[in-house]
C-alpha cells in the first residue's frame, strides 16, 4: 500500500477508543439523526456491499472454478508440524468453528426487538424486522462470500495474508489494485462503523429497559431518573422535562424520593406498576376486595 502506517497495540487500542467515543457522542447528542443514519446504513449494507461484490468479480483477472469454491476444504487451525482440528476431531468441527465468525450479526438481528418501544406498530414491525434482517443478511452475505472465493488469485498467498496480512484486503488488491483496495476497504470501514453505532444504540435501549423494570441493580452507577418512590401517592415515576432559561440542555424534575436516596435507584416489581387492566385476576381481587365490617 501507499502508506507507511505500522499497526501497534497502542495504535489499535487508540483507534478502537476513538470509534467507541464517536458512537457514544452520536447516541448521546445526535439521537434525532439516528433515523437518517439507519437509512444510510441500510443503503450501504445493501447497495454498497453488492457493489463491492460486483466490482471484484468484474475486475478479477481470473476466476476460480466452481469445483474449487464448493469442493475445496482448507484447515488452517493447525500449526506446522502439528495437525489441524479436522484431523484431531473432524472437518465438521472446523466448519462449525468457522461459522462462529458470523455470530456478531446476532446483535443486529435482535436490535429490532430492543428498539421496538420506539417503533411504530411495533407488534408487527419488530418481528418483521428480525425475520427480514436474518433473510437479507443471509442473502447478501452468501453472495459476498461467493464473490470473494471466485476472485481469489493465489490461494496460498491469500490465506496467509499476503503482503498486507489481511486476506480480504489481499483479494481487493489483486483484483482492483492498491487504489481500488483502499476505496473498497474504506467503504467496508464505514459499514462497520454504522454496525457499531447501532449495536451501542441497541444495547443502550436494552439497559434502559432492564433498569426501568428492576432488572439491573448497580449501586456504583445509580440511575436516579428511574425514580419510582415508595410513597402511597406516588407509585410510579413522574419525569418531566423542562428547559432552563439559561441553558438549552434538558433538565429532569423527579417526584417521589430524593434523587440520591437508595429507593430512587430501584424500581418496584413490574406487577406493582402495571395498570389495573393488566394485572392478574388474583392481584385485582386482592386490591379491590372490600373489607368486612365487624359484626
Secondary structure, DSSP 8 states (H G I E B T S, - for coil): --------HHHHHHHHHHHHHHHHHHHHH-GGGHHHHHHHHHHIIIIIHHHHHHHHHHH-SS---HHHHHH--------TTS--HHHHT-HHHHHHHHHGGGGGGHHHHTHHHHTGGGSTTHHHHHHHHHHHHHHHHHHHHHHHHHHHHHT-S-HHHHHTTTTTT-HHHHHHHHHHHHHHHHHHHHHHHHHHHHHHHHHHHHHHHHHHHHHHTT----GGG--TTS---S-TT--S--EEEEE-SS--SEEEEE-SS-TTSGGGGS---GGGGS-GGGS-HHHHHHHH-------
